[in-house]
Amino acid sequence: MIKHLHADLVNLGYEGFNNRAAAFAREWRDDRQIKVQTQDVGH
């Protein structure tokens, strides 16, 4: 999935490296999981 994301970004003009795109995706995923877990606790 990360390779596809990076390829899509390159097609849109992104000139960064794949490892930076992968790091962003990991951070986003981790933040998302925390938000979902926090929401589950409140209900």
Secondary structure, 3 states (H helix, E strand, C coil): CHHHHHHHHHHCCCCCCHHHHHHHHHHHHHHHHHHHHHHHHHC
